[in-house]
Amino acid sequence: MTDHSARRPLPTSPFRTRAEAPQKRFAVGDRVTHDAYGLGRVIGVEGDSNTAVLVDFGSQQERITPPYAPMHKL
């Protein structure tokens, strides 16, 4: 028997079980808010696919890596 649980459903399938969230993209200069650090500005982006983002939160700078769930672009 074949294990079908590892197979991805077709994008147009009405039986998709989970929605894929779009990847967040940040650019230098973006204003952001972070659940733990507060308001900040992106001062650096690593990699073409946003491997990590360096954010200046005023009192500190933090390197934020995916998933970016607690960080949102303003």
DSSP file (Angstrom, degrees, kcal/mol; ACC not computed):
  #  RESIDUE AA STRUCTURE BP1 BP2  ACC     N-H-->O    O-->H-N    N-H-->O    O-->H-N    TCO  KAPPA ALPHA  PHI   PSI    X-CA   Y-CA   Z-CA
    1    1 A M              0   0    0      0, 0.0     2,-0.4     0, 0.0     0, 0.0   0.000 360.0 360.0 360.0 152.7    0.0    0.0    0.0
    2    2 A T        -     0   0    0      2,-0.0     2,-0.9     0, 0.0     0, 0.0  -0.832 360.0-125.2-103.8 138.4    1.1    3.6   -0.6
    3    3 A D    >   -     0   0    0     -2,-0.4     3,-0.5     1,-0.2     4,-0.1  -0.740  27.2-179.6 -83.5 109.6    1.0    6.2    2.1
    4    4 A H  G >   +     0   0    0     -2,-0.9     3,-1.0     1,-0.2    -1,-0.2   0.507  64.0  84.9 -88.2  -5.0   -1.1    9.0    0.6
    5    5 A S  G 3  S+     0   0    0      1,-0.2    -1,-0.2     3,-0.0    -2,-0.0   0.763  87.6  54.0 -69.8 -22.6   -0.7   11.3    3.7
    6    6 A A  G <  S+     0   0    0     -3,-0.5    -1,-0.2     2,-0.1     2,-0.2   0.579  87.3 102.0 -86.3 -10.1    2.6   12.7    2.4
    7    7 A R  S <  S-     0   0    0     -3,-1.0    -3,-0.0    -4,-0.1     0, 0.0  -0.520  72.1-128.0 -77.3 139.7    1.1   13.7   -1.0
    8    8 A R        -     0   0    0     -2,-0.2     2,-0.1     1,-0.1    -2,-0.1  -0.684  23.4-122.3 -84.2 138.2    0.3   17.3   -1.6
    9    9 A P        -     0   0    0      0, 0.0    -1,-0.1     0, 0.0     7,-0.0  -0.414  36.4 -92.2 -73.6 157.1   -3.2   18.1   -2.9
   10   10 A L    >   -     0   0    0      1,-0.1     3,-1.8    -2,-0.1     5,-0.1  -0.382  34.2-117.2 -64.9 147.6   -3.6   19.9   -6.2
   11   11 A P  T 3  S+     0   0    0      0, 0.0    -1,-0.1     0, 0.0     5,-0.1   0.793 115.8  46.0 -58.5 -28.2   -3.8   23.7   -5.8
   12   12 A T  T 3  S+     0   0    0      3,-0.0    -2,-0.1     2,-0.0     4,-0.0   0.401  84.6 122.9 -95.8   3.0   -7.3   23.7   -7.2
   13   13 A S    X   -     0   0    0     -3,-1.8     3,-1.0     1,-0.1     0, 0.0  -0.429  56.6-148.4 -68.2 133.6   -8.6   20.8   -5.1
   14   14 A P  T 3  S+     0   0    0      0, 0.0    -1,-0.1     0, 0.0    -2,-0.0   0.548  94.8  66.4 -75.0  -5.5  -11.6   21.4   -3.0
   15   15 A F  T 3   +     0   0    0     -5,-0.1     2,-0.1     2,-0.0    -2,-0.1   0.163  65.1 139.9-103.0  17.3  -10.3   18.9   -0.5
   16   16 A R    <   -     0   0    0     -3,-1.0     3,-0.1     1,-0.2    -8,-0.0  -0.425  37.1-161.3 -61.9 131.9   -7.2   20.9    0.6
   17   17 A T        +     0   0    0      1,-0.2     2,-0.4    -2,-0.1    -1,-0.2   0.753  68.3  29.6 -92.0 -25.7   -6.8   20.5    4.3
   18   18 A R  S    S-     0   0    0      2,-0.0     2,-0.4     0, 0.0    -1,-0.2  -0.997  71.9-131.8-139.0 139.5   -4.6   23.4    5.1
   19   19 A A        -     0   0    0     -2,-0.4     2,-0.6    -3,-0.1    -2,-0.0  -0.721  24.7-129.2 -87.7 134.5   -4.1   26.8    3.5
   20   20 A E        -     0   0    0     -2,-0.4     3,-0.0     1,-0.0    -1,-0.0  -0.736  21.0-134.4 -85.9 123.1   -0.6   27.8    2.8
   21   21 A A        -     0   0    0     -2,-0.6     2,-0.1     1,-0.1     3,-0.1  -0.528  26.0-107.6 -75.1 140.5    0.2   31.3    4.2
   22   22 A P        -     0   0    0      0, 0.0     2,-0.2     0, 0.0    -1,-0.1  -0.404  39.1-104.8 -66.8 144.8    2.1   33.6    1.9
   23   23 A Q        -     0   0    0      1,-0.1     2,-0.3    -2,-0.1    -3,-0.0  -0.481  33.6-119.9 -71.6 137.9    5.7   34.2    2.9
   24   24 A K        -     0   0    0     -2,-0.2     2,-0.4    26,-0.1    -1,-0.1  -0.605  27.0-160.6 -79.5 137.6    6.4   37.5    4.5
   25   25 A R        -     0   0    0     -2,-0.3     2,-0.4     2,-0.0    48,-0.1  -0.967   6.5-171.2-120.1 134.7    8.9   39.7    2.6
   26   26 A F        -     0   0    0     -2,-0.4     2,-0.3     4,-0.0    24,-0.1  -0.945   2.6-163.6-125.5 148.2   10.7   42.6    4.2
   27   27 A A    >   -     0   0    0     -2,-0.4     3,-2.2    26,-0.0    15,-0.3  -0.893  39.2 -82.4-126.4 156.9   12.9   45.3    2.6
   28   28 A V  T 3  S+     0   0    0     -2,-0.3    15,-0.2     1,-0.3     3,-0.1  -0.372 117.9  27.8 -58.5 130.8   15.4   47.7    4.0
   29   29 A G  T 3  S+     0   0    0     13,-2.8    -1,-0.3     1,-0.3    14,-0.1   0.214  84.6 139.0 100.3 -13.5   13.5   50.7    5.3
   30   30 A D    <   -     0   0    0     -3,-2.2    12,-2.7    11,-0.1     2,-0.4  -0.394  51.2-131.6 -64.4 138.0   10.2   48.9    6.1
   31   31 A R  E     +A   41   0A   0     10,-0.2    43,-2.9    -3,-0.1     2,-0.3  -0.786  35.5 177.9 -87.2 134.7    8.5   49.9    9.4
   32   32 A V  E     -AB  40  73A   0      8,-2.7     8,-2.5    -2,-0.4     2,-0.4  -0.895  25.6-144.2-134.9 162.2    7.6   46.8   11.4
   33   33 A T  E     -AB  39  72A   0     39,-2.4    39,-2.6    -2,-0.3     2,-0.4  -0.994  14.2-163.1-126.7 139.1    6.0   45.9   14.7
   34   34 A H  E  >  -AB  38  71A   0      4,-2.3     4,-2.2    -2,-0.4    37,-0.2  -0.961  23.3-132.0-123.2 138.2    7.1   42.9   16.7
   35   35 A D  T  4 S+     0   0    0     35,-2.1    -1,-0.1    -2,-0.4    36,-0.1   0.829 107.0  28.5 -58.9 -34.5    5.0   41.3   19.5
   36   36 A A  T  4 S+     0   0    0      2,-0.1    -1,-0.2    34,-0.1    35,-0.0   0.814 130.2  33.9 -96.6 -34.9    8.0   41.2   21.9
   37   37 A Y  T  4 S-     0   0    0      1,-0.3     2,-0.3    25,-0.0    -2,-0.2   0.656  92.5-145.0-101.4 -18.3   10.2   44.1   20.8
   38   38 A G  E  <  +A   34   0A   0     -4,-2.2    -4,-2.3     2,-0.0    -1,-0.3  -0.645  54.1   3.9  93.0-148.1    7.7   46.7   19.6
   39   39 A L  E    S+A   33   0A   0     -2,-0.3     2,-0.3    -6,-0.2    -6,-0.2  -0.505  72.2 150.1 -80.0 143.6    8.1   49.2   16.7
   40   40 A G  E     -A   32   0A   0     -8,-2.5    -8,-2.7    -2,-0.2     2,-0.4  -0.951  38.4-119.5-158.9 177.9   11.2   49.1   14.5
   41   41 A R  E     -AC  31  56A   0     15,-2.0    15,-2.8    -2,-0.3     2,-0.3  -0.996  30.8-116.6-131.0 134.8   12.7   49.6   11.1
   42   42 A V  E     + C   0  55A   0    -12,-2.7   -13,-2.8    -2,-0.4    13,-0.2  -0.547  34.7 170.6 -70.2 125.4   14.4   47.0    8.9
   43   43 A I  E     +     0   0A   0     11,-2.9     2,-0.3    -2,-0.3    12,-0.2   0.442  63.2  18.2-115.1  -4.9   18.1   47.9    8.5
   44   44 A G  E     - C   0  54A   0     10,-1.4    10,-2.8   -17,-0.1     2,-0.4  -0.955  53.9-159.9-165.4 146.6   19.2   44.7    6.7
   45   45 A V  E     - C   0  53A   0     -2,-0.3     2,-0.5     8,-0.2     8,-0.2  -0.998  14.9-149.3-131.0 128.2   18.0   41.7    4.8
   46   46 A E  E   > - C   0  52A   0      6,-3.0     5,-2.0    -2,-0.4     6,-1.0  -0.829  59.9  -3.1 -98.9 132.8   20.0   38.4    4.5
   47   47 A G  T > 5S-     0   0    0     -2,-0.5     3,-0.9     3,-0.2     5,-0.1   0.225  83.9 -85.0  76.7 161.1   19.6   36.3    1.4
   48   48 A D  T 3 5S+     0   0    0      1,-0.2    -1,-0.1     2,-0.1    -2,-0.0   0.782 126.9  47.2 -72.0 -28.6   17.3   36.6   -1.6
   49   49 A S  T 3 5S-     0   0    0    -24,-0.0    -1,-0.2    -3,-0.0    -2,-0.1  -0.064 123.7 -96.1-107.4  33.4   14.4   34.9    0.1
   50   50 A N  T < 5 +     0   0    0     -3,-0.9    -3,-0.2     1,-0.1     3,-0.1   0.952  54.2 174.0  54.6  56.9   14.6   36.8    3.4
   51   51 A T  S   <S-     0   0    0     -5,-2.0     2,-0.3     1,-0.2    -4,-0.2   0.880  71.2 -10.0 -59.8 -39.3   16.7   34.2    5.3
   52   52 A A  E     -C   46   0A   0     -6,-1.0    -6,-3.0    13,-0.2     2,-0.4  -0.976  64.9-143.1-156.0 157.2   16.9   36.7    8.2
   53   53 A V  E     -CD  45  64A   0     11,-2.8    11,-3.4    -2,-0.3     2,-0.6  -0.993   8.6-146.1-128.8 131.0   16.0   40.3    8.8
   54   54 A L  E     -CD  44  63A   0    -10,-2.8   -11,-2.9    -2,-0.4   -10,-1.4  -0.871  23.8-171.3 -97.2 122.9   18.0   42.8   11.0
   55   55 A V  E     -CD  42  62A   0      7,-3.0     7,-2.5    -2,-0.6     2,-0.7  -0.945  20.0-144.7-122.6 134.6   15.7   45.2   12.7
   56   56 A D  E     +CD  41  61A   0    -15,-2.8   -15,-2.0    -2,-0.4     5,-0.2  -0.873  16.0 179.7 -95.9 114.9   16.5   48.4   14.7
   57   57 A F        -     0   0    0      3,-3.1     2,-1.5    -2,-0.7     4,-0.1   0.125  49.3-109.7-100.9  18.9   14.0   48.7   17.6
   58   58 A G  S    S+     0   0    0      2,-0.2     3,-0.1     1,-0.2    -1,-0.1  -0.533 112.9  42.5  90.3 -70.1   15.6   51.9   18.9
   59   59 A S  S    S+     0   0    0     -2,-1.5     2,-0.3     1,-0.1    -1,-0.2   0.638 128.2  10.5 -84.9 -14.5   17.1   50.5   22.1
   60   60 A Q        -     0   0    0    -23,-0.1    -3,-3.1     2,-0.0     2,-0.4  -0.989  64.3-128.8-157.3 159.9   18.4   47.3   20.5
   61   61 A Q  E     -D   56   0A   0     -2,-0.3     2,-0.4    -5,-0.2    -5,-0.2  -0.951  27.2-169.2-113.8 137.4   19.0   45.6   17.2
   62   62 A E  E     -D   55   0A   0     -7,-2.5    -7,-3.0    -2,-0.4     2,-0.7  -0.971  21.7-138.3-129.3 142.0   17.7   42.1   16.6
   63   63 A R  E     -D   54   0A   0     -2,-0.4     2,-0.5    -9,-0.2    -9,-0.2  -0.894  27.4-162.9 -95.9 114.2   18.2   39.5   13.9
   64   64 A I  E     -D   53   0A   0    -11,-3.4   -11,-2.8    -2,-0.7     4,-0.1  -0.860   4.9-167.5-104.5 130.0   14.8   38.0   13.3
   65   65 A T        -     0   0    0     -2,-0.5   -13,-0.2   -13,-0.2   -14,-0.1  -0.791  33.6 -48.8-113.9 158.2   14.6   34.6   11.4
   66   66 A P  S    S+     0   0    0      0, 0.0     2,-0.1     0, 0.0    -1,-0.1  -0.303 103.4  63.9 -62.5 151.0   11.5   32.9    9.9
   67   67 A P        -     0   0    0      0, 0.0    -2,-0.2     0, 0.0   -44,-0.0   0.465  63.8-170.6 -78.8 146.0    8.8   32.2   10.8
   68   68 A Y    >   +     0   0    0      1,-0.2     3,-2.0    -2,-0.1    -4,-0.0  -0.013  39.0 132.9 -92.3  29.8    8.0   35.9   11.1
   69   69 A A  T 3  S+     0   0    0      1,-0.3    -1,-0.2   -35,-0.0     0, 0.0   0.856  72.2  45.0 -53.0 -43.7    4.7   35.2   12.8
   70   70 A P  T 3  S+     0   0    0      0, 0.0   -35,-2.1     0, 0.0     2,-0.4   0.496 105.1  75.9 -82.5   1.9    5.1   37.8   15.6
   71   71 A M  E <   -B   34   0A   0     -3,-2.0     2,-0.4   -37,-0.2   -37,-0.2  -0.936  58.8-179.0-117.7 133.9    6.4   40.5   13.2
   72   72 A H  E     -B   33   0A   0    -39,-2.6   -39,-2.4    -2,-0.4     2,-0.3  -0.979  27.4-119.4-133.2 142.2    4.2   42.5   10.9
   73   73 A K  E      B   32   0A   0     -2,-0.4   -41,-0.3   -41,-0.2   -47,-0.0  -0.574 360.0 360.0 -77.0 139.0    4.9   45.2    8.3
   74   74 A L              0   0    0    -43,-2.9   -42,-0.1    -2,-0.3    -1,-0.1   0.420 360.0 360.0 -94.6 360.0    3.2   48.6    8.9
